Amino acid sequence: MKWFLRTLAVTAFFGGSNLAMAQDKKPDQKPFDDAEFVKMAASCNMHDVELGKIVAATAKNADVRKFGEMLMAEHEQCLKDLRAVAASAGIPLPERMLEKHQNEVQQFRNYKGDSFDQEFLKHTIKDHEEGIQWAMRASKEAKNAQLKELATKGLPKLKEHLEQAKKLQEQIKL
């Protein structure tokens, strides 16, 4: 669970990072639950939108700033899509991010180091790797057909965001 909550940026579709199930447990250690997944996915998307805003305003590298803007826009759309599916399924969405996500966003708001861009990309890569695992699981185990379809459609975007973050990380190292 902890790993998903760290899913940030991107997680692209279910972005970002973490949750109320035991924070140290992996998603495969508990039965899949549509409502828990929706709760995490919503929080991760809110997390990625906020991180995208911070990165767009703070990153030193122009390509990283553009990546932040793209994450913000795509995660806003994902949150909108998730909201519609959740409403149709009768699953409530949280009004706010989970505490873990709030803390991560605050860390980037308060970041004082010289390696902001690198830290953001490192965070985004880890979050998207975890988000991909959760979305894959949802695409197979979600009980609600619309939620399953949403997760399946979101997987390519998550993978795309992950690859973009990895490429940017390599470019910045040069």
Wavefront OBJ file of the C-alpha trace (Angstrom):
o trace
v 0.000 0.000 0.000
v 2.796 2.310 0.974
v 4.252 2.029 -2.474
v 1.076 3.135 -4.203
v 0.608 6.127 -1.995
v 4.016 7.351 -3.055
v 2.844 7.148 -6.597
v 3.013 10.726 -7.751
v 3.236 11.915 -10.641
v 1.905 9.664 -12.104
v 1.175 8.209 -11.791
v -0.509 9.412 -15.142
v -3.757 7.837 -14.680
v -3.783 6.850 -11.080
v -0.633 8.707 -10.353
v 1.325 9.094 -7.430
v 2.007 7.696 -4.220
v -0.277 5.573 -0.762
v -3.183 4.800 1.853
v -5.469 3.625 4.675
v -4.873 -0.046 4.155
v -1.754 -0.973 6.100
v 0.924 1.327 4.730
v 3.596 -1.357 4.686
v 1.554 -3.943 2.806
v 1.827 -4.600 -0.896
v -1.432 -4.552 -2.884
v -1.285 -8.303 -3.450
v -1.358 -9.008 0.295
v -4.997 -7.968 0.653
v -8.024 -8.754 -1.429
v -8.583 -6.097 -4.069
v -11.241 -3.571 -3.104
v -12.756 -1.197 -5.664
v -13.525 1.506 -3.089
v -9.986 1.470 -1.674
v -8.570 1.641 -5.162
v -10.780 4.601 -6.059
v -9.743 6.354 -2.859
v -6.050 5.838 -3.614
v -6.357 6.669 -7.283
v -8.166 9.913 -6.489
v -5.552 10.889 -3.936
v -2.726 10.014 -6.308
v -4.253 12.096 -9.075
v -4.733 15.066 -6.738
v -1.110 14.555 -5.646
v 0.119 14.575 -9.237
v -1.902 17.665 -10.129
v -0.388 19.571 -7.205
v 3.130 18.317 -7.930
v 2.680 19.284 -11.563
v 1.822 22.831 -10.517
v 4.860 23.028 -8.255
v 7.179 21.609 -10.911
v 5.813 23.909 -13.613
v 6.655 26.882 -11.398
v 9.864 25.644 -9.760
v 11.871 23.327 -12.011
v 15.076 24.729 -13.435
v 15.012 22.616 -16.588
v 12.476 23.745 -19.208
v 11.686 20.160 -20.237
v 10.995 19.204 -16.629
v 8.681 22.228 -16.306
v 6.802 21.121 -19.450
v 6.588 17.594 -18.061
v 5.078 19.009 -14.857
v 2.501 20.957 -16.872
v 1.604 17.836 -18.839
v 1.268 15.750 -15.664
v -0.973 18.386 -14.145
v -3.278 18.516 -17.172
v -3.463 14.765 -17.706
v -4.018 13.970 -14.036
v -6.784 16.579 -13.849
v -8.502 14.748 -16.713
v -7.912 11.378 -15.056
v -9.433 12.663 -11.842
v -12.457 13.903 -13.777
v -12.840 10.492 -15.466
v -12.403 8.684 -12.154
v -14.983 10.945 -10.535
v -17.539 9.999 -13.208
v -16.870 6.260 -12.912
v -16.920 6.376 -9.110
v -20.209 8.287 -9.096
v -21.735 5.748 -11.460
v -20.531 2.933 -9.178
v -21.702 4.692 -6.012
v -18.146 4.929 -4.648
v -17.343 8.199 -2.861
v -14.164 10.089 -3.731
v -12.139 11.768 -1.017
v -12.292 15.553 -0.931
v -8.609 15.772 -0.061
v -5.420 13.858 -0.629
v -4.391 11.221 1.822
v -1.997 12.475 4.476
v 0.966 10.734 2.847
v 0.327 12.554 -0.419
v -0.186 15.856 1.367
v 3.175 15.418 3.079
v 4.929 14.650 -0.196
v 3.435 17.709 -1.874
v 4.474 19.854 1.079
v 8.025 18.523 0.869
v 8.277 19.687 -2.731
v 6.665 23.044 -1.890
v 9.326 23.583 0.766
v 12.235 22.109 -1.201
v 15.381 24.181 -0.710
v 18.051 22.045 -2.375
v 19.741 22.481 -5.735
v 18.550 19.144 -7.091
v 14.788 19.799 -7.214
v 14.422 18.509 -10.772
v 16.304 15.282 -10.039
v 14.394 14.641 -6.812
v 11.080 15.230 -8.528
v 11.921 12.835 -11.369
v 13.167 10.193 -8.947
v 9.909 10.526 -7.007
v 7.828 10.406 -10.166
v 9.561 7.294 -11.469
v 8.985 5.389 -8.246
v 5.376 6.533 -8.025
v 4.604 5.589 -11.602
v 6.184 2.168 -11.240
v 3.933 1.540 -8.271
v 0.913 3.086 -9.962
v 1.381 0.773 -12.929
v 1.293 -2.223 -10.608
v -1.939 -1.000 -9.007
v -3.574 -0.165 -12.326
v -2.629 -3.592 -13.688
v -4.209 -5.196 -10.677
v -7.350 -3.055 -11.004
v -7.580 -3.884 -14.705
v -7.809 -7.556 -13.752
v -9.499 -7.597 -10.345
v -11.856 -4.635 -10.142
v -15.399 -5.814 -9.658
v -16.924 -2.783 -11.365
v -16.608 -3.099 -15.152
v -16.245 0.663 -15.703
v -13.480 0.887 -13.117
v -11.727 -2.083 -14.711
v -11.989 -0.397 -18.125
v -10.729 2.917 -16.742
v -7.683 1.218 -15.204
v -6.999 -0.653 -18.440
v -7.215 2.550 -20.489
v -4.980 4.361 -17.998
v -2.126 1.870 -18.122
v -0.586 3.135 -21.385
v -0.546 6.703 -20.034
v 1.110 5.598 -16.803
v 3.747 3.747 -18.795
v 4.244 6.737 -21.073
v 4.733 9.069 -18.110
v 7.208 6.625 -16.579
v 9.259 6.499 -19.770
v 9.195 10.283 -20.134
v 10.406 10.712 -16.552
v 13.216 8.206 -17.100
v 14.320 9.975 -20.300
v 14.299 13.340 -18.564
v 16.281 11.896 -15.673
v 18.953 10.698 -18.121
v 19.026 14.051 -19.937
v 19.515 15.970 -16.709
v 22.403 13.742 -15.648
v 24.366 14.868 -18.709
l 1 2 3 4 5 6 7 8 9 10 11 12 13 14 15 16 17 18 19 20 21 22 23 24 25 26 27 28 29 30 31 32 33 34 35 36 37 38 39 40 41 42 43 44 45 46 47 48 49 50 51 52 53 54 55 56 57 58 59 60 61 62 63 64 65 66 67 68 69 70 71 72 73 74 75 76 77 78 79 80 81 82 83 84 85 86 87 88 89 90 91 92 93 94 95 96 97 98 99 100 101 102 103 104 105 106 107 108 109 110 111 112 113 114 115 116 117 118 119 120 121 122 123 124 125 126 127 128 129 130 131 132 133 134 135 136 137 138 139 140 141 142 143 144 145 146 147 148 149 150 151 152 153 154 155 156 157 158 159 160 161 162 163 164 165 166 167 168 169 170 171 172 173 174
